[in-house]
Amino acid sequence: MKMLKITKHNSIYFELSDGRIGVVYKSGYVRVTTKGSNTRFYQINKKIKTGTELNYSYSRTLVSNAEDRIKTLFEFNQKNCI
């Protein structure tokens, strides 16, 4: 995993071991491109189920610390990209 660039909004782009792109956003989201496409991203933040048993939805847990966001992406790389 190597760092590619930092944008003016402090988003950090990484190239993962299998060639995909991982992005860590200042807002707390961590996203990774799909295999075979460098334009479609999906979130790897943990999901939390909210609401009642019949009427529920999912929300994402935001990672507030920058080090923890990078650590989350690194753990994803170790587990899924090697």
GROMACS elastic network, one bead per residue, 0.5 to 0.9 nm:
[ bonds ]
;  ai    aj funct       b0    kb
    1    14     6  0.64554   500
    1    15     6  0.55135   500
    1    17     6  0.54069   500
    1    18     6  0.88739   500
    1    19     6  0.89767   500
    1    74     6  0.74518   500
    1    77     6  0.73655   500
    2    13     6  0.86544   500
    2    14     6  0.54325   500
    2    15     6  0.53763   500
    2    16     6  0.68539   500
    2    17     6  0.83389   500
    3     6     6  0.83120   500
    3    12     6  0.73380   500
    3    13     6  0.59946   500
    3    15     6  0.63777   500
    3    16     6  0.89462   500
    4    12     6  0.76404   500
    4    13     6  0.53638   500
    4    14     6  0.52153   500
    4    15     6  0.65398   500
    5    11     6  0.82545   500
    5    12     6  0.59853   500
    5    13     6  0.53368   500
    5    14     6  0.73576   500
    6     9     6  0.79873   500
    6    10     6  0.58011   500
    6    11     6  0.55950   500
    6    13     6  0.63456   500
    7    10     6  0.52124   500
    7    11     6  0.53202   500
    7    12     6  0.66619   500
    7    13     6  0.82251   500
    8    11     6  0.74454   500
    9    12     6  0.89916   500
    9    25     6  0.83172   500
    9    26     6  0.74927   500
   10    24     6  0.86627   500
   10    25     6  0.70107   500
   10    26     6  0.61580   500
   11    23     6  0.67150   500
   11    24     6  0.56377   500
   11    26     6  0.60288   500
   11    27     6  0.89368   500
   12    22     6  0.83027   500
   12    23     6  0.56263   500
   12    24     6  0.51995   500
   12    25     6  0.66758   500
   12    26     6  0.85765   500
   12    70     6  0.88573   500
   13    21     6  0.68407   500
   13    22     6  0.58383   500
   13    24     6  0.66273   500
   13    25     6  0.88955   500
   14    20     6  0.84428   500
   14    21     6  0.56974   500
   14    22     6  0.50463   500
   14    23     6  0.61945   500
   14    24     6  0.82827   500
   14    73     6  0.89290   500
   15    18     6  0.80948   500
   15    19     6  0.59515   500
   15    20     6  0.58907   500
   15    22     6  0.62272   500
   15    23     6  0.88487   500
   16    19     6  0.53815   500
   16    20     6  0.53051   500
   16    21     6  0.59095   500
   16    22     6  0.65493   500
   16    32     6  0.89332   500
   16    73     6  0.88886   500
   16    74     6  0.85044   500
   16    77     6  0.61929   500
   16    81     6  0.69666   500
   17    20     6  0.73615   500
   17    77     6  0.67650   500
   17    78     6  0.84353   500
   17    81     6  0.56879   500
   17    82     6  0.63064   500
   18    21     6  0.89725   500
   18    35     6  0.87278   500
   18    77     6  0.84819   500
   18    80     6  0.89111   500
   18    81     6  0.53184   500
   18    82     6  0.67488   500
   19    35     6  0.84959   500
   19    81     6  0.85760   500
   20    32     6  0.70710   500
   20    33     6  0.57941   500
   20    34     6  0.71423   500
   20    35     6  0.65998   500
   20    36     6  0.80861   500
   20    37     6  0.80409   500
   20    38     6  0.68704   500
   20    81     6  0.85322   500
   21    31     6  0.84694   500
   21    32     6  0.57780   500
   21    33     6  0.54853   500
   21    34     6  0.85336   500
   21    38     6  0.67667   500
   21    41     6  0.86517   500
   22    30     6  0.74180   500
   22    31     6  0.57638   500
   22    33     6  0.65151   500
   22    41     6  0.85159   500
   22    73     6  0.70338   500
   22    77     6  0.89483   500
   23    29     6  0.83527   500
   23    30     6  0.58592   500
   23    31     6  0.52895   500
   23    32     6  0.63080   500
   23    33     6  0.86393   500
   23    41     6  0.89673   500
   23    70     6  0.89173   500
   23    73     6  0.81391   500
   24    27     6  0.86550   500
   24    28     6  0.74800   500
   24    29     6  0.63435   500
   24    31     6  0.66735   500
   24    32     6  0.89783   500
   24    66     6  0.81451   500
   24    69     6  0.62780   500
   24    70     6  0.66695   500
   24    73     6  0.76878   500
   25    28     6  0.57080   500
   25    29     6  0.53814   500
   25    30     6  0.62358   500
   25    31     6  0.82162   500
   25    66     6  0.85817   500
   25    69     6  0.81667   500
   26    29     6  0.73452   500
   26    64     6  0.80883   500
   26    65     6  0.88399   500
   26    66     6  0.73386   500
   26    69     6  0.89934   500
   27    62     6  0.75256   500
   27    63     6  0.81521   500
   27    64     6  0.75472   500
   28    45     6  0.86805   500
   28    61     6  0.81950   500
   28    64     6  0.53564   500
   28    65     6  0.76865   500
   28    66     6  0.79475   500
   28    69     6  0.70866   500
   29    43     6  0.70870   500
   29    44     6  0.79665   500
   29    45     6  0.64800   500
   29    60     6  0.84572   500
   29    61     6  0.82586   500
   29    62     6  0.58581   500
   29    63     6  0.66928   500
   29    64     6  0.88344   500
   29    69     6  0.76849   500
   30    42     6  0.85114   500
   30    43     6  0.58802   500
   30    44     6  0.58810   500
   30    45     6  0.61053   500
   30    62     6  0.85495   500
   30    63     6  0.82489   500
   30    69     6  0.65977   500
   30    70     6  0.83293   500
   30    72     6  0.77630   500
   30    73     6  0.69320   500
   31    41     6  0.59391   500
   31    42     6  0.53446   500
   31    44     6  0.57573   500
   31    45     6  0.77993   500
   31    73     6  0.82317   500
   32    40     6  0.82456   500
   32    41     6  0.52348   500
   32    42     6  0.55572   500
   32    43     6  0.65149   500
   32    44     6  0.71637   500
   32    73     6  0.84194   500
   33    36     6  0.84199   500
   33    37     6  0.65599   500
   33    38     6  0.56316   500
   33    39     6  0.66876   500
   33    40     6  0.54087   500
   33    42     6  0.62799   500
   33    43     6  0.89221   500
   34    37     6  0.55784   500
   34    38     6  0.69489   500
   34    39     6  0.80752   500
   34    40     6  0.59842   500
   34    41     6  0.60951   500
   34    42     6  0.71137   500
   35    38     6  0.77828   500
   37    40     6  0.61251   500
   37    41     6  0.86336   500
   38    41     6  0.77422   500
   43    46     6  0.85517   500
   43    60     6  0.87142   500
   44    47     6  0.87341   500
   44    72     6  0.84256   500
   44    73     6  0.81935   500
   44    76     6  0.81391   500
   45    60     6  0.59791   500
   45    61     6  0.60218   500
   45    62     6  0.68535   500
   45    63     6  0.78425   500
   45    72     6  0.83469   500
   46    59     6  0.84713   500
   46    60     6  0.57403   500
   46    61     6  0.55503   500
   46    62     6  0.81678   500
   47    58     6  0.61365   500
   47    59     6  0.56118   500
   47    61     6  0.62482   500
   48    57     6  0.83856   500
   48    58     6  0.54542   500
   48    59     6  0.52982   500
   48    60     6  0.60942   500
   48    61     6  0.69835   500
   49    56     6  0.67376   500
   49    57     6  0.58440   500
   49    59     6  0.65684   500
   49    60     6  0.89322   500
   50    53     6  0.89676   500
   50    55     6  0.87460   500
   50    56     6  0.55525   500
   50    57     6  0.54509   500
   50    58     6  0.58604   500
   50    59     6  0.71277   500
   51    54     6  0.81418   500
   51    55     6  0.59918   500
   51    57     6  0.63675   500
   51    58     6  0.85740   500
   52    55     6  0.50944   500
   52    56     6  0.53967   500
   52    57     6  0.87979   500
   53    56     6  0.63259   500
   62    69     6  0.89639   500
   63    66     6  0.76360   500
   63    68     6  0.66596   500
   63    69     6  0.59004   500
   63    72     6  0.88036   500
   64    67     6  0.89559   500
   64    68     6  0.76376   500
   64    69     6  0.76204   500
   65    68     6  0.52903   500
   65    69     6  0.64281   500
   65    70     6  0.89530   500
   66    69     6  0.51494   500
   66    70     6  0.64492   500
   66    71     6  0.86187   500
   67    70     6  0.52537   500
   67    71     6  0.60981   500
   67    72     6  0.86221   500
   68    72     6  0.60249   500
   68    73     6  0.86310   500
   69    72     6  0.50797   500
   69    73     6  0.64132   500
   69    74     6  0.86581   500
   70    73     6  0.51296   500
   70    74     6  0.61032   500
   70    75     6  0.86287   500
   71    75     6  0.60983   500
   71    76     6  0.85413   500
   72    75     6  0.52166   500
   72    76     6  0.62552   500
   72    77     6  0.86715   500
   73    76     6  0.50350   500
   73    77     6  0.61836   500
   73    78     6  0.87021   500
   74    78     6  0.62303   500
   74    79     6  0.86631   500
   75    78     6  0.50510   500
   75    79     6  0.61313   500
   75    80     6  0.84769   500
   76    79     6  0.51896   500
   76    80     6  0.57970   500
   76    81     6  0.74389   500
   77    80     6  0.54672   500
   77    82     6  0.70144   500
   78    81     6  0.61416   500
   78    82     6  0.61633   500
   79    82     6  0.69495   500
